[in-house]
Amino acid sequence: MPDFSVGDAVKIFQDYPDDWIEAENQVGLIIGFGKRLHIPAAKVLVLGEVAEFDLTELQLVHASGGTHESR
């Protein structure tokens, strides 16, 4: 599992997608961290709402930070 940071773009693959079917396979932005039932989780801005997902339900799409070249 990759190390996630605030600002990372992640794709959501829920263990139980029926809980919020619209969020499944969507890209969101990590805005914070917490725990759900003692399991590490991330607060993700997706579809205009903030929701918590277990870190195992997230796939890193783009890491925040680093340097970007402008052309």
PQR file of N, CA, C, O and H, with PARSE charges and radii, in Angstrom:
ATOM      1  N   MET A   1       0.849  -1.173   0.000 -0.4000 1.5000
ATOM      2  CA  MET A   1       0.000   0.000   0.000 -0.0000 2.0000
ATOM      3  C   MET A   1       0.899   1.242   0.000  0.5500 1.7000
ATOM      4  O   MET A   1       1.817   1.340   0.814 -0.5500 1.4000
ATOM      5  N   PRO A   2       0.642   2.178  -0.897 -0.5600 1.5000
ATOM      6  CA  PRO A   2       1.487   3.380  -0.947  0.2800 2.0000
ATOM      7  C   PRO A   2       1.239   4.283   0.256  0.5500 1.7000
ATOM      8  O   PRO A   2       0.191   4.212   0.898 -0.5500 1.4000
ATOM      9  N   ASP A   3       2.210   5.123   0.547 -0.4000 1.5000
ATOM     10  CA  ASP A   3       2.020   6.151   1.568 -0.0000 2.0000
ATOM     11  C   ASP A   3       1.230   7.281   0.936  0.5500 1.7000
ATOM     12  O   ASP A   3       1.626   7.816  -0.099 -0.5500 1.4000
ATOM     13  H   ASP A   3       3.062   5.181   0.026  0.4000 1.0000
ATOM     14  N   PHE A   4       0.126   7.642   1.545 -0.4000 1.5000
ATOM     15  CA  PHE A   4      -0.709   8.719   1.040 -0.0000 2.0000
ATOM     16  C   PHE A   4      -0.404  10.005   1.783  0.5500 1.7000
ATOM     17  O   PHE A   4       0.014   9.975   2.940 -0.5500 1.4000
ATOM     18  H   PHE A   4      -0.196   7.207   2.386  0.4000 1.0000
ATOM     19  N   SER A   5      -0.614  11.143   1.116 -0.4000 1.5000
ATOM     20  CA  SER A   5      -0.434  12.462   1.711 -0.0000 2.0000
ATOM     21  C   SER A   5      -1.648  13.319   1.385  0.5500 1.7000
ATOM     22  O   SER A   5      -2.368  13.067   0.419 -0.5500 1.4000
ATOM     23  H   SER A   5      -0.954  11.167   0.176  0.4000 1.0000
ATOM     24  N   VAL A   6      -1.860  14.339   2.213 -0.4000 1.5000
ATOM     25  CA  VAL A   6      -2.909  15.305   1.915 -0.0000 2.0000
ATOM     26  C   VAL A   6      -2.603  15.943   0.564  0.5500 1.7000
ATOM     27  O   VAL A   6      -1.472  16.357   0.310 -0.5500 1.4000
ATOM     28  H   VAL A   6      -1.275  14.544   2.998  0.4000 1.0000
ATOM     29  N   GLY A   7      -3.596  16.020  -0.286 -0.4000 1.5000
ATOM     30  CA  GLY A   7      -3.424  16.589  -1.615 -0.0000 2.0000
ATOM     31  C   GLY A   7      -3.262  15.550  -2.711  0.5500 1.7000
ATOM     32  O   GLY A   7      -3.299  15.891  -3.893 -0.5500 1.4000
ATOM     33  H   GLY A   7      -4.515  15.683  -0.079  0.4000 1.0000
ATOM     34  N   ASP A   8      -3.081  14.276  -2.337 -0.4000 1.5000
ATOM     35  CA  ASP A   8      -2.947  13.217  -3.337 -0.0000 2.0000
ATOM     36  C   ASP A   8      -4.287  12.977  -4.038  0.5500 1.7000
ATOM     37  O   ASP A   8      -5.346  13.036  -3.413 -0.5500 1.4000
ATOM     38  H   ASP A   8      -3.051  13.999  -1.377  0.4000 1.0000
ATOM     39  N   ALA A   9      -4.224  12.711  -5.320 -0.4000 1.5000
ATOM     40  CA  ALA A   9      -5.403  12.290  -6.072 -0.0000 2.0000
ATOM     41  C   ALA A   9      -5.468  10.767  -6.001  0.5500 1.7000
ATOM     42  O   ALA A   9      -4.476  10.081  -6.248 -0.5500 1.4000
ATOM     43  H   ALA A   9      -3.364  12.663  -5.828  0.4000 1.0000
ATOM     44  N   VAL A  10      -6.656  10.242  -5.660 -0.4000 1.5000
ATOM     45  CA  VAL A  10      -6.830   8.799  -5.495 -0.0000 2.0000
ATOM     46  C   VAL A  10      -8.081   8.327  -6.223  0.5500 1.7000
ATOM     47  O   VAL A  10      -9.045   9.076  -6.381 -0.5500 1.4000
ATOM     48  H   VAL A  10      -7.462  10.798  -5.459  0.4000 1.0000
ATOM     49  N   LYS A  11      -8.051   7.073  -6.665 -0.4000 1.5000
ATOM     50  CA  LYS A  11      -9.219   6.439  -7.255 -0.0000 2.0000
ATOM     51  C   LYS A  11      -9.827   5.539  -6.190  0.5500 1.7000
ATOM     52  O   LYS A  11      -9.108   4.875  -5.445 -0.5500 1.4000
ATOM     53  H   LYS A  11      -7.268   6.464  -6.537  0.4000 1.0000
ATOM     54  N   ILE A  12     -11.155   5.520  -6.121 -0.4000 1.5000
ATOM     55  CA  ILE A  12     -11.869   4.835  -5.051 -0.0000 2.0000
ATOM     56  C   ILE A  12     -12.410   3.487  -5.526  0.5500 1.7000
ATOM     57  O   ILE A  12     -13.125   3.397  -6.524 -0.5500 1.4000
ATOM     58  H   ILE A  12     -11.740   6.060  -6.727  0.4000 1.0000
ATOM     59  N   PHE A  13     -12.045   2.438  -4.775 -0.4000 1.5000
ATOM     60  CA  PHE A  13     -12.548   1.080  -5.000 -0.0000 2.0000
ATOM     61  C   PHE A  13     -13.047   0.577  -3.649  0.5500 1.7000
ATOM     62  O   PHE A  13     -12.269   0.036  -2.863 -0.5500 1.4000
ATOM     63  H   PHE A  13     -11.464   2.511  -3.965  0.4000 1.0000
ATOM     64  N   GLN A  14     -14.333   0.753  -3.377 -0.4000 1.5000
ATOM     65  CA  GLN A  14     -14.902   0.424  -2.069 -0.0000 2.0000
ATOM     66  C   GLN A  14     -15.042  -1.087  -1.856  0.5500 1.7000
ATOM     67  O   GLN A  14     -15.300  -1.841  -2.795 -0.5500 1.4000
ATOM     68  H   GLN A  14     -14.965   1.192  -4.015  0.4000 1.0000
ATOM     69  N   ASP A  15     -14.867  -1.507  -0.608 -0.4000 1.5000
ATOM     70  CA  ASP A  15     -15.108  -2.906  -0.255 -0.0000 2.0000
ATOM     71  C   ASP A  15     -16.584  -3.246  -0.426  0.5500 1.7000
ATOM     72  O   ASP A  15     -16.934  -4.365  -0.802 -0.5500 1.4000
ATOM     73  H   ASP A  15     -14.658  -0.895   0.154  0.4000 1.0000
ATOM     74  N   TYR A  16     -17.445  -2.274  -0.148 -0.4000 1.5000
ATOM     75  CA  TYR A  16     -18.895  -2.442  -0.284 -0.0000 2.0000
ATOM     76  C   TYR A  16     -19.447  -1.286  -1.114  0.5500 1.7000
ATOM     77  O   TYR A  16     -19.997  -0.338  -0.553 -0.5500 1.4000
ATOM     78  H   TYR A  16     -17.161  -1.365   0.157  0.4000 1.0000
ATOM     79  N   PRO A  17     -19.311  -1.345  -2.443 -0.5600 1.5000
ATOM     80  CA  PRO A  17     -19.694  -0.212  -3.293  0.2800 2.0000
ATOM     81  C   PRO A  17     -21.172   0.151  -3.219  0.5500 1.7000
ATOM     82  O   PRO A  17     -21.549   1.258  -3.602 -0.5500 1.4000
ATOM     83  N   ASP A  18     -22.011  -0.751  -2.736 -0.4000 1.5000
ATOM     84  CA  ASP A  18     -23.429  -0.419  -2.621 -0.0000 2.0000
ATOM     85  C   ASP A  18     -23.678   0.687  -1.601  0.5500 1.7000
ATOM     86  O   ASP A  18     -24.734   1.320  -1.619 -0.5500 1.4000
ATOM     87  H   ASP A  18     -21.704  -1.651  -2.425  0.4000 1.0000
ATOM     88  N   ASP A  19     -22.708   0.925  -0.705 -0.4000 1.5000
ATOM     89  CA  ASP A  19     -22.865   1.996   0.283 -0.0000 2.0000
ATOM     90  C   ASP A  19     -22.947   3.364  -0.391  0.5500 1.7000
ATOM     91  O   ASP A  19     -23.711   4.224   0.047 -0.5500 1.4000
ATOM     92  H   ASP A  19     -21.851   0.410  -0.689  0.4000 1.0000
ATOM     93  N   TRP A  20     -22.170   3.571  -1.450 -0.4000 1.5000
ATOM     94  CA  TRP A  20     -22.213   4.835  -2.204 -0.0000 2.0000
ATOM     95  C   TRP A  20     -21.751   4.516  -3.628  0.5500 1.7000
ATOM     96  O   TRP A  20     -20.598   4.756  -3.985 -0.5500 1.4000
ATOM     97  H   TRP A  20     -21.550   2.872  -1.806  0.4000 1.0000
ATOM     98  N   ILE A  21     -22.644   3.984  -4.413 -0.4000 1.5000
ATOM     99  CA  ILE A  21     -22.324   3.481  -5.751 -0.0000 2.0000
ATOM    100  C   ILE A  21     -21.765   4.578  -6.666  0.5500 1.7000
ATOM    101  O   ILE A  21     -20.929   4.298  -7.526 -0.5500 1.4000
ATOM    102  H   ILE A  21     -23.580   3.788  -4.123  0.4000 1.0000
ATOM    103  N   GLU A  22     -22.217   5.812  -6.487 -0.4000 1.5000
ATOM    104  CA  GLU A  22     -21.746   6.909  -7.352 -0.0000 2.0000
ATOM    105  C   GLU A  22     -20.258   7.203  -7.148  0.5500 1.7000
ATOM    106  O   GLU A  22     -19.603   7.716  -8.056 -0.5500 1.4000
ATOM    107  H   GLU A  22     -22.896   6.040  -5.789  0.4000 1.0000
ATOM    108  N   ALA A  23     -19.724   6.890  -5.985 -0.4000 1.5000
ATOM    109  CA  ALA A  23     -18.312   7.173  -5.699 -0.0000 2.0000
ATOM    110  C   ALA A  23     -17.372   6.098  -6.238  0.5500 1.7000
ATOM    111  O   ALA A  23     -16.169   6.330  -6.366 -0.5500 1.4000
ATOM    112  H   ALA A  23     -20.256   6.473  -5.247  0.4000 1.0000
ATOM    113  N   GLU A  24     -17.911   4.936  -6.551 -0.4000 1.5000
ATOM    114  CA  GLU A  24     -17.074   3.831  -7.026 -0.0000 2.0000
ATOM    115  C   GLU A  24     -16.363   4.213  -8.324  0.5500 1.7000
ATOM    116  O   GLU A  24     -16.997   4.717  -9.251 -0.5500 1.4000
ATOM    117  H   GLU A  24     -18.887   4.748  -6.447  0.4000 1.0000
ATOM    118  N   ASN A  25     -15.064   3.978  -8.395 -0.4000 1.5000
ATOM    119  CA  ASN A  25     -14.199   4.266  -9.550 -0.0000 2.0000
ATOM    120  C   ASN A  25     -14.030   5.747  -9.837  0.5500 1.7000
ATOM    121  O   ASN A  25     -13.540   6.111 -10.906 -0.5500 1.4000
ATOM    122  H   ASN A  25     -14.549   3.569  -7.641  0.4000 1.0000
ATOM    123  N   GLN A  26     -14.428   6.617  -8.902 -0.4000 1.5000
ATOM    124  CA  GLN A  26     -14.245   8.058  -9.082 -0.0000 2.0000
ATOM    125  C   GLN A  26     -12.879   8.476  -8.544  0.5500 1.7000
ATOM    126  O   GLN A  26     -12.288   7.781  -7.717 -0.5500 1.4000
ATOM    127  H   GLN A  26     -14.826   6.321  -8.034  0.4000 1.0000
ATOM    128  N   VAL A  27     -12.392   9.600  -9.014 -0.4000 1.5000
ATOM    129  CA  VAL A  27     -11.145  10.167  -8.515 -0.0000 2.0000
ATOM    130  C   VAL A  27     -11.488  11.247  -7.500  0.5500 1.7000
ATOM    131  O   VAL A  27     -12.349  12.092  -7.744 -0.5500 1.4000
ATOM    132  H   VAL A  27     -12.872  10.165  -9.685  0.4000 1.0000
ATOM    133  N   GLY A  28     -10.807  11.209  -6.359 -0.4000 1.5000
ATOM    134  CA  GLY A  28     -11.021  12.197  -5.310 -0.0000 2.0000
ATOM    135  C   GLY A  28      -9.698  12.743  -4.811  0.5500 1.7000
ATOM    136  O   GLY A  28      -8.630  12.305  -5.238 -0.5500 1.4000
ATOM    137  H   GLY A  28     -10.108  10.522  -6.161  0.4000 1.0000
ATOM    138  N   LEU A  29      -9.781  13.708  -3.900 -0.4000 1.5000
ATOM    139  CA  LEU A  29      -8.609  14.380  -3.360 -0.0000 2.0000
ATOM    140  C   LEU A  29      -8.566  14.158  -1.854  0.5500 1.7000
ATOM    141  O   LEU A  29      -9.537  14.443  -1.153 -0.5500 1.4000
ATOM    142  H   LEU A  29     -10.649  14.064  -3.554  0.4000 1.0000
ATOM    143  N   ILE A  30      -7.441  13.649  -1.356 -0.4000 1.5000
ATOM    144  CA  ILE A  30      -7.298  13.431   0.088 -0.0000 2.0000
ATOM    145  C   ILE A  30      -7.155  14.787   0.773  0.5500 1.7000
ATOM    146  O   ILE A  30      -6.296  15.594   0.417 -0.5500 1.4000
ATOM    147  H   ILE A  30      -6.652  13.418  -1.925  0.4000 1.0000
ATOM    148  N   ILE A  31      -8.029  15.023   1.776 -0.4000 1.5000
ATOM    149  CA  ILE A  31      -7.968  16.286   2.511 -0.0000 2.0000
ATOM    150  C   ILE A  31      -7.628  16.088   3.986  0.5500 1.7000
ATOM    151  O   ILE A  31      -7.478  17.065   4.720 -0.5500 1.4000
ATOM    152  H   ILE A  31      -8.728  14.368   2.065  0.4000 1.0000
ATOM    153  N   GLY A  32      -7.506  14.850   4.422 -0.4000 1.5000
ATOM    154  CA  GLY A  32      -7.159  14.580   5.814 -0.0000 2.0000
ATOM    155  C   GLY A  32      -7.137  13.085   6.089  0.5500 1.7000
ATOM    156  O   GLY A  32      -7.403  12.267   5.208 -0.5500 1.4000
ATOM    157  H   GLY A  32      -7.628  14.056   3.826  0.4000 1.0000
ATOM    158  N   PHE A  33      -6.813  12.749   7.337 -0.4000 1.5000
ATOM    159  CA  PHE A  33      -6.725  11.349   7.740 -0.0000 2.0000
ATOM    160  C   PHE A  33      -7.453  11.130   9.055  0.5500 1.7000
ATOM    161  O   PHE A  33      -7.670  12.071   9.818 -0.5500 1.4000
ATOM    162  H   PHE A  33      -6.598  13.413   8.052  0.4000 1.0000
ATOM    163  N   GLY A  34      -7.824   9.901   9.311 -0.4000 1.5000
ATOM    164  CA  GLY A  34      -8.505   9.519  10.541 -0.0000 2.0000
ATOM    165  C   GLY A  34      -8.503   8.009  10.650  0.5500 1.7000
ATOM    166  O   GLY A  34      -7.679   7.331  10.036 -0.5500 1.4000
ATOM    167  H   GLY A  34      -7.647   9.137   8.690  0.4000 1.0000
ATOM    168  N   LYS A  35      -9.427   7.492  11.431 -0.4000 1.5000
ATOM    169  CA  LYS A  35      -9.567   6.041  11.559 -0.0000 2.0000
ATOM    170  C   LYS A  35     -11.045   5.702  11.565  0.5500 1.7000
ATOM    171  O   LYS A  35     -11.864   6.435  12.119 -0.5500 1.4000
ATOM    172  H   LYS A  35     -10.097   8.044  11.929  0.4000 1.0000
ATOM    173  N   ARG A  36     -11.374   4.577  10.938 -0.4000 1.5000
ATOM    174  CA  ARG A  36     -12.735   4.049  10.959 -0.0000 2.0000
ATOM    175  C   ARG A  36     -12.651   2.697  11.654  0.5500 1.7000
ATOM    176  O   ARG A  36     -12.050   1.757  11.135 -0.5500 1.4000
ATOM    177  H   ARG A  36     -10.708   3.982  10.488  0.4000 1.0000
ATOM    178  N   LEU A  37     -13.262   2.610  12.840 -0.4000 1.5000
ATOM    179  CA  LEU A  37     -13.193   1.372  13.620 -0.0000 2.0000
ATOM    180  C   LEU A  37     -11.747   0.903  13.803  0.5500 1.7000
ATOM    181  O   LEU A  37     -11.450  -0.282  13.650 -0.5500 1.4000
ATOM    182  H   LEU A  37     -13.750   3.374  13.261  0.4000 1.0000
ATOM    183  N   HIS A  38     -10.861   1.827  14.129 -0.4000 1.5000
ATOM    184  CA  HIS A  38      -9.436   1.564  14.379 -0.0000 2.0000
ATOM    185  C   HIS A  38      -8.662   1.179  13.124  0.5500 1.7000
ATOM    186  O   HIS A  38      -7.537   0.688  13.218 -0.5500 1.4000
ATOM    187  H   HIS A  38     -11.102   2.789  14.253  0.4000 1.0000
ATOM    188  N   ILE A  39      -9.251   1.395  11.952 -0.4000 1.5000
ATOM    189  CA  ILE A  39      -8.572   1.117  10.679 -0.0000 2.0000
ATOM    190  C   ILE A  39      -8.172   2.446  10.060  0.5500 1.7000
ATOM    191  O   ILE A  39      -9.007   3.344   9.951 -0.5500 1.4000
ATOM    192  H   ILE A  39     -10.165   1.793  11.876  0.4000 1.0000
ATOM    193  N   PRO A  40      -6.902   2.599   9.647 -0.5600 1.5000
ATOM    194  CA  PRO A  40      -6.482   3.860   9.029  0.2800 2.0000
ATOM    195  C   PRO A  40      -7.369   4.218   7.832  0.5500 1.7000
ATOM    196  O   PRO A  40      -7.654   3.384   6.974 -0.5500 1.4000
ATOM    197  N   ALA A  41      -7.791   5.476   7.805 -0.4000 1.5000
ATOM    198  CA  ALA A  41      -8.689   5.939   6.751 -0.0000 2.0000
ATOM    199  C   ALA A  41      -8.274   7.330   6.290  0.5500 1.7000
ATOM    200  O   ALA A  41      -7.504   8.023   6.955 -0.5500 1.4000
ATOM    201  H   ALA A  41      -7.560   6.154   8.503  0.4000 1.0000
ATOM    202  N   ALA A  42      -8.799   7.714   5.143 -0.4000 1.5000
ATOM    203  CA  ALA A  42      -8.547   9.046   4.598 -0.0000 2.0000
ATOM    204  C   ALA A  42      -9.872   9.754   4.373  0.5500 1.7000
ATOM    205  O   ALA A  42     -10.864   9.133   3.991 -0.5500 1.4000
ATOM    206  H   ALA A  42      -9.424   7.150   4.602  0.4000 1.0000
ATOM    207  N   LYS A  43      -9.878  11.056   4.615 -0.4000 1.5000
ATOM    208  CA  LYS A  43     -11.023  11.890   4.285 -0.0000 2.0000
ATOM    209  C   LYS A  43     -10.796  12.358   2.852  0.5500 1.7000
ATOM    210  O   LYS A  43      -9.784  12.991   2.551 -0.5500 1.4000
ATOM    211  H   LYS A  43      -9.072  11.560   4.926  0.4000 1.0000
ATOM    212  N   VAL A  44     -11.739  12.043   1.973 -0.4000 1.5000
ATOM    213  CA  VAL A  44     -11.573  12.288   0.543 -0.0000 2.0000
ATOM    214  C   VAL A  44     -12.699  13.185   0.041  0.5500 1.7000
ATOM    215  O   VAL A  44     -13.873  12.939   0.318 -0.5500 1.4000
ATOM    216  H   VAL A  44     -12.561  11.528   2.217  0.4000 1.0000
ATOM    217  N   LEU A  45     -12.329  14.223  -0.700 -0.4000 1.5000
ATOM    218  CA  LEU A  45     -13.302  15.075  -1.376 -0.0000 2.0000
ATOM    219  C   LEU A  45     -13.604  14.429  -2.718  0.5500 1.7000
ATOM    220  O   LEU A  45     -12.738  14.352  -3.590 -0.5500 1.4000
ATOM    221  H   LEU A  45     -11.376  14.423  -0.925  0.4000 1.0000
ATOM    222  N   VAL A  46     -14.845  13.963  -2.879 -0.4000 1.5000
ATOM    223  CA  VAL A  46     -15.239  13.279  -4.110 -0.0000 2.0000
ATOM    224  C   VAL A  46     -16.684  13.661  -4.412  0.5500 1.7000
ATOM    225  O   VAL A  46     -17.530  13.662  -3.518 -0.5500 1.4000
ATOM    226  H   VAL A  46     -15.548  14.025  -2.171  0.4000 1.0000
ATOM    227  N   LEU A  47     -16.957  13.976  -5.640 -0.4000 1.5000
ATOM    228  CA  LEU A  47     -18.302  14.348  -6.080 -0.0000 2.0000
ATOM    229  C   LEU A  47     -18.880  15.490  -5.243  0.5500 1.7000
ATOM    230  O   LEU A  47     -20.082  15.533  -4.980 -0.5500 1.4000
ATOM    231  H   LEU A  47     -16.269  13.975  -6.366  0.4000 1.0000
ATOM    232  N   GLY A  48     -18.015  16.408  -4.829 -0.4000 1.5000
ATOM    233  CA  GLY A  48     -18.444  17.577  -4.073 -0.0000 2.0000
ATOM    234  C   GLY A  48     -18.754  17.322  -2.613  0.5500 1.7000
ATOM    235  O   GLY A  48     -19.270  18.211  -1.936 -0.5500 1.4000
ATOM    236  H   GLY A  48     -17.038  16.373  -5.042  0.4000 1.0000
ATOM    237  N   GLU A  49     -18.456  16.135  -2.107 -0.4000 1.5000
ATOM    238  CA  GLU A  49     -18.710  15.791  -0.710 -0.0000 2.0000
ATOM    239  C   GLU A  49     -17.449  15.206  -0.085  0.5500 1.7000
ATOM    240  O   GLU A  49     -16.575  14.692  -0.784 -0.5500 1.4000
ATOM    241  H   GLU A  49     -18.037  15.413  -2.658  0.4000 1.0000
ATOM    242  N   VAL A  50     -17.367  15.293   1.244 -0.4000 1.5000
ATOM    243  CA  VAL A  50     -16.251  14.704   1.971 -0.0000 2.0000
ATOM    244  C   VAL A  50     -16.729  13.389   2.589  0.5500 1.7000
ATOM    245  O   VAL A  50     -17.752  13.349   3.272 -0.5500 1.4000
ATOM    246  H   VAL A  50     -18.077  15.710   1.811  0.4000 1.0000
ATOM    247  N   ALA A  51     -15.980  12.324   2.340 -0.4000 1.5000
ATOM    248  CA  ALA A  51     -16.313  11.011   2.883 -0.0000 2.0000
ATOM    249  C   ALA A  51     -15.030  10.333   3.354  0.5500 1.7000
ATOM    250  O   ALA A  51     -13.939  10.670   2.894 -0.5500 1.4000
ATOM    251  H   ALA A  51     -15.149  12.358   1.785  0.4000 1.0000
ATOM    252  N   GLU A  52     -15.165   9.381   4.271 -0.4000 1.5000
ATOM    253  CA  GLU A  52     -14.017   8.616   4.747 -0.0000 2.0000
ATOM    254  C   GLU A  52     -13.980   7.260   4.065  0.5500 1.7000
ATOM    255  O   GLU A  52     -14.999   6.583   3.930 -0.5500 1.4000
ATOM    256  H   GLU A  52     -16.051   9.107   4.644  0.4000 1.0000
ATOM    257  N   PHE A  53     -12.776   6.878   3.635 -0.4000 1.5000
ATOM    258  CA  PHE A  53     -12.550   5.583   3.015 -0.0000 2.0000
ATOM    259  C   PHE A  53     -11.345   4.941   3.670  0.5500 1.7000
ATOM    260  O   PHE A  53     -10.375   5.626   3.993 -0.5500 1.4000
ATOM    261  H   PHE A  53     -11.949   7.429   3.745  0.4000 1.0000
ATOM    262  N   ASP A  54     -11.397   3.620   3.871 -0.4000 1.5000
ATOM    263  CA  ASP A  54     -10.220   2.898   4.349 -0.0000 2.0000
ATOM    264  C   ASP A  54      -9.095   3.093   3.334  0.5500 1.7000
ATOM    265  O   ASP A  54      -9.348   3.196   2.134 -0.5500 1.4000
ATOM    266  H   ASP A  54     -12.186   3.064   3.609  0.4000 1.0000
ATOM    267  N   LEU A  55      -7.863   3.144   3.815 -0.4000 1.5000
ATOM    268  CA  LEU A  55      -6.729   3.322   2.898 -0.0000 2.0000
ATOM    269  C   LEU A  55      -6.638   2.177   1.893  0.5500 1.7000
ATOM    270  O   LEU A  55      -6.140   2.365   0.784 -0.5500 1.4000
ATOM    271  H   LEU A  55      -7.657   3.060   4.790  0.4000 1.0000
ATOM    272  N   THR A  56      -7.112   0.999   2.272 -0.4000 1.5000
ATOM    273  CA  THR A  56      -7.082  -0.146   1.360 -0.0000 2.0000
ATOM    274  C   THR A  56      -8.076   0.004   0.213  0.5500 1.7000
ATOM    275  O   THR A  56      -8.011  -0.748  -0.760 -0.5500 1.4000
ATOM    276  H   THR A  56      -7.517   0.846   3.174  0.4000 1.0000
ATOM    277  N   GLU A  57      -8.999   0.971   0.312 -0.4000 1.5000
ATOM    278  CA  GLU A  57      -9.989   1.207  -0.741 -0.0000 2.0000
ATOM    279  C   GLU A  57      -9.534   2.260  -1.746  0.5500 1.7000
ATOM    280  O   GLU A  57     -10.277   2.610  -2.663 -0.5500 1.4000
ATOM    281  H   GLU A  57      -9.052   1.582   1.102  0.4000 1.0000
ATOM    282  N   LEU A  58      -8.318   2.763  -1.575 -0.4000 1.5000
ATOM    283  CA  LEU A  58      -7.815   3.853  -2.409 -0.0000 2.0000
ATOM    284  C   LEU A  58      -6.608   3.424  -3.226  0.5500 1.7000
ATOM    285  O   LEU A  58      -5.761   2.660  -2.763 -0.5500 1.4000
ATOM    286  H   LEU A  58      -7.714   2.479  -0.830  0.4000 1.0000
ATOM    287  N   GLN A  59      -6.547   3.931  -4.451 -0.4000 1.5000
ATOM    288  CA  GLN A  59      -5.399   3.696  -5.324 -0.0000 2.0000
ATOM    289  C   GLN A  59      -4.841   5.060  -5.709  0.5500 1.7000
ATOM    290  O   GLN A  59      -5.577   5.934  -6.166 -0.5500 1.4000
ATOM    291  H   GLN A  59      -7.235   4.552  -4.827  0.4000 1.0000
ATOM    292  N   LEU A  60      -3.543   5.235  -5.522 -0.4000 1.5000
ATOM    293  CA  LEU A  60      -2.897   6.508  -5.830 -0.0000 2.0000
ATOM    294  C   LEU A  60      -2.928   6.772  -7.329  0.5500 1.7000
ATOM    295  O   LEU A  60      -2.502   5.937  -8.127 -0.5500 1.4000
ATOM    296  H   LEU A  60      -2.945   4.525  -5.151  0.4000 1.0000
ATOM    297  N   VAL A  61      -3.436   7.943  -7.701 -0.4000 1.5000
ATOM    298  CA  VAL A  61      -3.475   8.351  -9.102 -0.0000 2.0000
ATOM    299  C   VAL A  61      -2.360   9.354  -9.368  0.5500 1.7000
ATOM    300  O   VAL A  61      -1.642   9.256 -10.363 -0.5500 1.4000
ATOM    301  H   VAL A  61      -3.781   8.621  -7.052  0.4000 1.0000
ATOM    302  N   HIS A  62      -2.227  10.328  -8.453 -0.4000 1.5000
ATOM    303  CA  HIS A  62      -1.192  11.351  -8.595 -0.0000 2.0000
ATOM    304  C   HIS A  62      -0.801  11.847  -7.215  0.5500 1.7000
ATOM    305  O   HIS A  62      -1.660  12.244  -6.428 -0.5500 1.4000
ATOM    306  H   HIS A  62      -2.811  10.407  -7.645  0.4000 1.0000
ATOM    307  N   ALA A  63       0.489  11.825  -6.920 -0.4000 1.5000
ATOM    308  CA  ALA A  63       0.973  12.289  -5.621 -0.0000 2.0000
ATOM    309  C   ALA A  63       1.103  13.810  -5.634  0.5500 1.7000
ATOM    310  O   ALA A  63       1.497  14.406  -6.636 -0.5500 1.4000
ATOM    311  H   ALA A  63       1.187  11.502  -7.559  0.4000 1.0000
ATOM    312  N   SER A  64       0.765  14.423  -4.501 -0.4000 1.5000
ATOM    313  CA  SER A  64       0.917  15.877  -4.376 -0.0000 2.0000
ATOM    314  C   SER A  64       2.378  16.209  -4.140  0.5500 1.7000
ATOM    315  O   SER A  64       3.191  15.331  -3.851 -0.5500 1.4000
ATOM    316  H   SER A  64       0.446  13.938  -3.686  0.4000 1.0000
ATOM    317  N   GLY A  65       2.695  17.475  -4.267 -0.4000 1.5000
ATOM    318  CA  GLY A  65       4.056  17.933  -3.997 -0.0000 2.0000
ATOM    319  C   GLY A  65       4.974  17.649  -5.175  0.5500 1.7000
ATOM    320  O   GLY A  65       4.531  17.361  -6.287 -0.5500 1.4000
ATOM    321  H   GLY A  65       2.034  18.188  -4.503  0.4000 1.0000
ATOM    322  N   GLY A  66       6.251  17.739  -4.896 -0.4000 1.5000
ATOM    323  CA  GLY A  66       7.214  17.533  -5.984 -0.0000 2.0000
ATOM    324  C   GLY A  66       7.337  18.776  -6.835  0.5500 1.7000
ATOM    325  O   GLY A  66       6.684  19.790  -6.588 -0.5500 1.4000
ATOM    326  H   GLY A  66       6.611  17.973  -3.992  0.4000 1.0000
ATOM    327  N   THR A  67       8.175  18.682  -7.826 -0.4000 1.5000
ATOM    328  CA  THR A  67       8.371  19.831  -8.719 -0.0000 2.0000
ATOM    329  C   THR A  67       7.694  19.542 -10.046  0.5500 1.7000
ATOM    330  O   THR A  67       7.660  18.401 -10.507 -0.5500 1.4000
ATOM    331  H   THR A  67       8.706  17.859  -8.027  0.4000 1.0000
ATOM    332  N   HIS A  68       7.166  20.572 -10.640 -0.4000 1.5000
ATOM    333  CA  HIS A  68       6.520  20.469 -11.938 -0.0000 2.0000
ATOM    334  C   HIS A  68       7.234  21.402 -12.908  0.5500 1.7000
ATOM    335  O   HIS A  68       7.522  22.555 -12.588 -0.5500 1.4000
ATOM    336  H   HIS A  68       7.194  21.499 -10.265  0.4000 1.0000
ATOM    337  N   GLU A  69       7.508  20.890 -14.075 -0.4000 1.5000
ATOM    338  CA  GLU A  69       8.154  21.721 -15.091 -0.0000 2.0000
ATOM    339  C   GLU A  69       7.096  22.400 -15.931  0.5500 1.7000
ATOM    340  O   GLU A  69       6.107  21.782 -16.323 -0.5500 1.4000
ATOM    341  H   GLU A  69       7.274  19.953 -14.335  0.4000 1.0000
ATOM    342  N   SER A  70       7.309  23.678 -16.204 -0.4000 1.5000
ATOM    343  CA  SER A  70       6.397  24.368 -17.115 -0.0000 2.0000
ATOM    344  C   SER A  70       7.106  24.509 -18.458  0.5500 1.7000
ATOM    345  O   SER A  70       8.311  24.758 -18.507 -0.5500 1.4000
ATOM    346  H   SER A  70       8.113  24.180 -15.885  0.4000 1.0000
ATOM    347  N   ARG A  71       6.377  24.354 -19.511 -0.4000 1.5000
ATOM    348  CA  ARG A  71       6.990  24.425 -20.848 -0.0000 2.0000
ATOM    349  C   ARG A  71       6.412  25.536 -21.633  0.5500 1.7000
ATOM    350  O   ARG A  71       6.803  25.750 -22.781 -0.5500 1.4000
ATOM    351  H   ARG A  71       5.398  24.153 -19.470  0.4000 1.0000
TER
END
